[in-house]
Amino acid sequence: MGAIDDGQALAGLERAYGLGARLFDTADVYGHGRSERLLGRLVEQVSRDSLVLSSKVGYFGGTALHGYHPVHMRHQLEQTLDNLRTDYLDVYFFHHAEFGENDQWLDTAIDTMRQFRANGLVRAIGMRGPHRFALDRLNGNRARTDKVARFQTLFQRIAPDVLAVRDNLLTPQDRLESIFAFAARHRCGVLINKPLAQGLLTGSHHPTTPRTFGEGDHRRRKR
């Protein structure tokens, strides 16, 4: 989260809520819980029923063998709920698609998520879509073809309720339409993230002064 004042961050959340924002998306790894805790301060001020809260699990592994180890997932959900000052999440996302060698943690992770949903701790299960989604834009690129095939395999096995996809005003309209068409066929919701292209559409991004992330921030690996 960088050098952001907690008071200013909370004021921003309160302002957003006052202007009508009701869906707030965070993750256990954002600020190593700081994002969730800040959002929790808003949650305790307003009606929980007025909010849609989503968080994610998978990047932070702690001392577990893997971020998707079922015991670790249960611990992380408990911590997330405590941070957010709530007793359930509207959507809980698999934050990434790496489930260990030969997907050794995939089946147990899916079972754990479904238990969360059955127990009322999570109302919907989410997963991420590939950044390059439209099949008609692959142009024979092997890496991109494999990425889409991987997504399709995981989508069939996880059977998510919500699909998170990066899209904004810079996204080709045909790709956006293909995402909604895919989701409609599978009766799956869509959560659009990065709507401001990580600051590019706000004027805050400048190529000569790129954003920097602190040591341990998972976004350092995505450059």
Phi and psi in degrees as a GROMACS rama.xvg file:
@    title "Ramachandran Plot"
@    xaxis  label "Phi"
@    yaxis  label "Psi"
@TYPE xy
74.0432  -165.686  GLY-2
-84.116  72.5459  ALA-3
-110.945  130.693  ILE-4
-71.8901  131.095  ASP-5
-59.7136  -39.6472  ASP-6
-63.3397  -42.0625  GLY-7
-67.605  -38.888  GLN-8
-63.1311  -44.3831  ALA-9
-64.5161  -40.5209  LEU-10
-60.4826  -37.5309  ALA-11
-65.0654  -41.1878  GLY-12
-64.5338  -43.2802  LEU-13
-63.9061  -39.9857  GLU-14
-63.8441  -43.3712  ARG-15
-60.9725  -44.6843  ALA-16
-62.6204  -42.3769  TYR-17
-62.2182  -28.743  GLY-18
-87.7229  -1.03621  LEU-19
112.617  -1.26826  GLY-20
-67.5132  132.379  ALA-21
-128.095  -18.7285  ARG-22
-100.823  123.903  LEU-23
-125.84  122.545  PHE-24
-111.494  131.041  ASP-25
-143.288  -166.506  THR-26
-161.848  154.882  ALA-27
-61.7409  -28.989  ASP-28
-87.3197  -11.4269  VAL-29
-71.5081  107.775  TYR-30
66.9099  19.6549  GLY-31
51.5172  48.9215  HIS-32
99.1604  -15.8116  GLY-33
-63.8722  -41.5115  ARG-34
-59.7998  -46.0016  SER-35
-62.7578  -42.2425  GLU-36
-65.3986  -38.6031  ARG-37
-64.4093  -44.9255  LEU-38
-62.6912  -34.814  LEU-39
-60.2899  -30.0117  GLY-40
-68.0564  -31.218  ARG-41
-73.2667  -41.9406  LEU-42
-56.6597  -40.122  VAL-43
-73.3339  -11.6387  GLU-44
-91.5848  -19.4698  GLN-45
-125.324  174.07  VAL-46
-71.1635  126.843  SER-47
-59.709  -35.5938  ARG-48
-65.2288  -16.1611  ASP-49
-85.8735  -5.22769  SER-50
-112.125  151.718  LEU-51
-116.958  113.288  VAL-52
-109.634  130.249  LEU-53
-129.655  144.032  SER-54
-140.951  -178.766  SER-55
-140.57  159.523  LYS-56
-140.867  150.327  VAL-57
136.123  -37.279  GLY-58
-77.0326  -41.4797  TYR-59
-82.6449  122.091  PHE-60
-103.342  -16.9632  GLY-61
55.4083  -131.9  GLY-62
-98.9322  5.05934  THR-63
-74.1067  162.417  ALA-64
-63.3443  -30.0915  LEU-65
-158.434  152.906  HIS-66
-62.4078  -20.368  GLY-67
-105.943  16.5072  TYR-68
-61.7137  131.841  HIS-69
-58.6832  -37.748  PRO-70
-64.0857  -42.1845  VAL-71
-64.7754  -42.4335  HIS-72
-59.5924  -41.595  MET-73
-64.1362  -41.7248  ARG-74
-63.1748  -44.4937  HIS-75
-64.5239  -38.8177  GLN-76
-64.4758  -43.8356  LEU-77
-58.859  -42.6235  GLU-78
-66.9536  -40.8311  GLN-79
-61.5324  -45.5452  THR-80
-61.5715  -40.3429  LEU-81
-65.4944  -44.145  ASP-82
-60.3774  -41.7888  ASN-83
-84.614  -4.33767  LEU-84
56.4391  49.2925  ARG-85
-143.525  168.181  THR-86
-112.402  7.97942  ASP-87
-159.563  157.912  TYR-88
-110.072  144.069  LEU-89
-74.9262  -38.2104  ASP-90
-140.481  134.448  VAL-91
-122.457  121.379  TYR-92
-101.899  141.601  PHE-93
-70.4717  117.629  PHE-94
-75.6541  -22.3326  HIS-95
-152.061  176.712  HIS-96
-112.174  20.2076  ALA-97
-98.9525  105.838  GLU-98
-108.05  28.8732  PHE-99
87.6161  175.123  GLY-100
-60.6378  128.534  GLU-101
55.4099  31.3551  ASN-102
54.2022  40.0704  ASP-103
-64.3938  -22.017  GLN-104
-101.483  0.432587  TRP-105
-64.4774  -53.49  LEU-106
-62.1309  -43.6796  ASP-107
-69.1613  -33.6341  THR-108
-66.0422  -41.7359  ALA-109
-63.4421  -45.7507  ILE-110
-60.4189  -40.9129  ASP-111
-64.181  -44.7739  THR-112
-60.6055  -42.7062  MET-113
-67.7921  -31.4932  ARG-114
-65.2831  -42.3261  GLN-115
-55.4624  -45.5878  PHE-116
-66.9651  -43.1011  ARG-117
-63.3818  -31.2837  ALA-118
-87.8393  0.945948  ASN-119
80.4396  6.29837  GLY-120
-77.5688  -25.5988  LEU-121
-135.043  131.411  VAL-122
-90.7092  -24.2576  ARG-123
-149.438  145.163  ALA-124
-101.468  134.315  ILE-125
-123.898  159.427  GLY-126
-146.972  163.088  MET-127
-89.2321  143.794  ARG-128
-90.9803  162.736  GLY-129
-68.0531  151.386  PRO-130
-66.1482  -34.2842  HIS-131
-107.326  97.9188  ARG-132
-95.7338  -42.9085  PHE-133
-67.592  124.653  ALA-134
-63.5471  -31.6384  LEU-135
-76.747  1.71089  ASP-136
-110.957  9.71021  ARG-137
-74.2734  -35.1921  LEU-138
52.2659  36.2525  ASN-139
75.6102  10.1851  GLY-140
-73.9222  115.794  ASN-141
-61.5839  -44.3605  ARG-142
-61.7184  -42.8644  ALA-143
-70.7974  -36.0964  ARG-144
-61.7331  -45.1299  THR-145
-62.7486  -36.7649  ASP-146
-64.9452  -42.415  LYS-147
-68.6505  -40.527  VAL-148
-62.2633  -39.7465  ALA-149
-62.6894  -45.2198  ARG-150
-58.8367  -45.9497  PHE-151
-62.5673  -39.8388  GLN-152
-63.3989  -47.8628  THR-153
-66.1897  -37.3948  LEU-154
-60.6591  -42.9662  PHE-155
-66.0887  -37.0312  GLN-156
-78.9596  -40.0639  ARG-157
-78.5332  -35.7669  ILE-158
51.5585  61.063  ALA-159
-69.7532  157.851  PRO-160
-86.4892  -26.9999  ASP-161
-136.681  140.34  VAL-162
-116.928  124.37  LEU-163
-96.4059  128.589  ALA-164
-136.947  138.019  VAL-165
-77.2229  119.195  ARG-166
-154.669  147.781  ASP-167
-159.683  -169.252  ASN-168
-66.6785  -13.0865  LEU-169
-89.2068  -6.89791  LEU-170
-77.4876  131.999  THR-171
-55.6034  133.56  PRO-172
-61.3447  -33.0938  GLN-173
-65.9528  -32.2758  ASP-174
-70.0639  -40.3408  ARG-175
-62.2257  -42.3326  LEU-176
-64.1755  -37.6777  GLU-177
-66.1032  -33.6333  SER-178
-65.1829  -48.3946  ILE-179
-67.2184  -34.7817  PHE-180
-65.1111  -43.3292  ALA-181
-60.6261  -47.6054  PHE-182
-63.2708  -39.8481  ALA-183
-63.6693  -39.7917  ALA-184
-62.8158  -31.9358  ARG-185
-103.906  10.105  HIS-186
52.2546  50.3345  ARG-187
-122.397  137.671  CYS-188
-74.9803  163.308  GLY-189
-128.098  128.248  VAL-190
-112.441  116.955  LEU-191
-87.1462  124.889  ILE-192
-117.532  171.884  ASN-193
55.555  44.7018  LYS-194
-65.5816  -21.2141  PRO-195
-106.71  17.587  LEU-196
52.5947  44.7702  ALA-197
52.8442  39.9976  GLN-198
99.0103  -13.6819  GLY-199
-60.8739  -37.3009  LEU-200
-86.3838  -0.491963  LEU-201
-103.487  -9.28013  THR-202
86.8496  2.47729  GLY-203
-85.3319  -14.1992  SER-204
-89.3814  138.05  HIS-205
-139.769  130.056  HIS-206
-61.1791  -24.0289  PRO-207
-89.1141  -9.50482  THR-208
-131.801  68.9753  THR-209
-65.3233  154.89  PRO-210
-68.0237  145.862  ARG-211
-119.553  149.389  THR-212
-121.222  146.058  PHE-213
-66.7597  162.826  GLY-214
-58.9909  131.566  GLU-215
92.9202  -11.2811  GLY-216
-74.058  125.75  ASP-217
-62.8032  -20.5248  HIS-218
-70.8347  -15.5583  ARG-219
-62.2722  -24.0353  ARG-220
-84.1339  -4.09398  ARG-221
-105.936  14.4723  LYS-222
